[in-house]
Amino acid sequence: MPDEQAADERTAGGRAAGGGAAGPGGAQGLRAEQRAATRRALLAEGRRRFAEDGYHGVVLAEVARAVGVTKGAAYHHFESKAGLFRAVVAEVQGELGDRVAAAADEQTDPWEQLRAGCRAFLAAGSDPAVRRIVLVDAPTVLGWAEWRALDEESSARHLTEALEGLVEAGIVTEQPVEPLARLLSGAMNEAALWLARGDSATSATALERTVAALDGLLAGIRRAGA
């Protein structure tokens, strides 16, 4: 990395890490901490700006300047604005998956866990970062295939695991889980995209109606009497 970028890394890293002492690795460990701190700072600032201004309204040089590094340092970490955006999407998607899992874990009944996780996924669109970054910009900026791959690594994985457990428990009619998970995931992604692009004044009502429709859809896969 050029000297100028290295200096920027030291400056941003010292600020983000609070100027702490070097770790067990000595100078090499300190440089690694500084690089990690710079990356975190760029991610946080990029996330804030992507959520507020949208992908096309963000300039990578301005993100770098805001955290006290050069544009070259930002390119060193992410290669491009698209690279920074991809990293931000992955971070927000991961948090969304954690949110879905946490909502499901609050329930003890397996069926209610499925319903709670699905509701949490749909409700997440009210979060400005999820709405603008993941639901509005990511499908067009990254392309549908990459966006779906990130979704499968996060919330869609929890859906598949929940359905597998329900089929094994006899609560959901025995059937191949993979196509069922993709059908439900596709329906919820479409609903979430629709909610994200809706009028904020009616979003609460739209969410309630969508959740009610989802409950009807889920009831159709539950085994009678289970």
N, C-alpha and C positions, 0 to 999 in steps of 0.2 A: 504494500500500500504506500503511495507517495507520502513524503514528509508532511505536506500540508494536511492531507487527510488524517494522518496519524496524530497531528497536533489537535485537529478538530475532535478526534476520538477521545484524546486525553481531556480536553476541555469539557465536552458534553458528559463523558463518563464521570469525571470528578464531580460535576454538578449533580448528576442523577444519583450517584452512589454516595454522595455526601462527603467525598474526599476521604474515604476510609483507607486503612492501611492495606498493604498487599497481603494476599492470602498465602497459603502454603507454597504456591509456585513462585513466590517472589515477584520480580518484575514481569515475568511472563504471565503469571496469574493475574497481576494487576491489569495488564493490557487486555487480557481476555474479559475481565470484569468491565473494563471501560467500553470495550466493543459491545458487550451485551447490554450495558446501560444505554449506549447510543442507539442500539437497535430498538430497545424498549421505548425510548423517547420518540423516535421516529414513528413507531407503530402507534403510540398514543396520540401524537399530533396528527398523523394521517387519519386515524380513526375519527377524531373530532371533526376534521375538515371534510372528510368524505360524508359523514352523517349530516353536516350542516349545509355543505355546498354541492354535494353530488360529485360523482367521479369527474365529469368534464369541467367542473368549476375549480378543481384543485390543481395547483402548480407545484411540482416536486421541489423546485428551488426554494419556494416560499415555505414549504414544510421544513426543509433543511435549515433555512435561516431562523425559523421560529425556535428550533431547539439548539441553535448555536453551532451548527456544523456546515460545511460546504456542500454544494450539490454533488461534488465528486464523492464525498463520504456517503451520501444517501444512495448514489448509484453503486457504490461498493457493497452496500448491504442488500439492496433490492433490485439493482440493475436498471429499473425503470419505474415510472409511476404505476404502470400495470403490475409490476412485481410487488410494489408496496401495497397496492389495492388487494392483490391476491392474498398476501399475508394477513391483511386486516380481515378479509372475508373469512379466511380459515379460522382466525381467532374468534370472530363473532359467531361463526357456525358452531365452533366447539363449545362456546358458552351457552348457545341455544340448546345443544344436546344435553349439557349439564342441567339446564333449567327444566327440560322435559323429564330427565331422569329423577330430579329432585321432586318434581310434582307427583310423579308416579310413586316414589318411595314414601310419600306422606300417607298413602293408602295401604291397607293391609289385604284387601280383597283383590285378587288378580284382575278381575274384570274392571273394577274401579281404577286400578292402576293404569290399565289401557286407556280408559276414558279420560283420566286426569292428565296423562301424558299428551294425548291428542289435543285436549283443550288448551294445555299450556303452549303447545306449538302454535296453535291458531292465535292465541292471545298475545304471543310474543311480537306480533306485528305492530302493537301499540308502542313498542320501544323504538325511538327514532333511529337508533343505529341499525337495528334489525330491519326496520322498514326500508330505509333508504339504501343501506349498503347491501344487505343480503337479498331482499325481495324485489327492489326496484332496479338497482344498477347492476348487480352481479350477473343475472342471467344474460344481459346484453353485452356487458363488458367482457366477461369470461367465456361466454358461450354456454349453451344449455348443457352440453355434455360435462364440462368441467364443473359447472354449478351443481349438477346432479351428483357428481362424484363426491364433492365436498359434503353435500347433504347426506349421502349414504354413510359417510364416515362419522357423522354426528347423530342427528335425531333419527334418521331412517334406520340406523342400526338398532336403536332402542325399540323401535316399532317391531322389527323382525324378531328380536329376542322375546318381546312380550307376546307376540302371536304364537311363537313356538311353544312357550309355556302354557298358553291357553289351549292349544290343540292337544298337547300332552295331558293336560288336566281334564280334557273332555268338555270344556266350556265352549269352545269353538268347534264347529263341525269339522271332522277330520278331512283335511285337504292339503295340497301342496302349499307350503307357507310362502315361498319366494314370490310367486305371482300374486298371491293375496296381499303381501306386504307392499309390492310395487303398485298395485291398484289403489290401496288405501293411501300410500304415500303420495302418489300422483294426484289423487283427489284433494288431499290436504294442502299440497303445494299450490295447486291451482286456486283453492279457496284462499290461502294466505296471500297469494299474489293479488287476487281480486280485492281482498280487504285492504292491502297496502296501498292500492291505487284509488281507493274510495275517498269520499268526502269525509274529512275528520269529524264534521258535525254529526254525522249519522253512523260513525264507525262503531260506537258501542251497540247500537241497535243491530247493525249488520253482523257484529260478532255474535250476539245472542242468537240471531236467526241461523247463523252458520253452525254454531254449536248444537242447536236443536236438530238441524238437518244431519249433522254428523252422528248424533245419537241414534237417529233413525237408520242411518247407514250401518252403523255398528250392530244394531239390534238384528239386522238381517243375517249376520254371520254367526250369531250365538245359537248354540244347539238348544232346541226346545226342551224346557224343563231343567236346564243347567243353571 
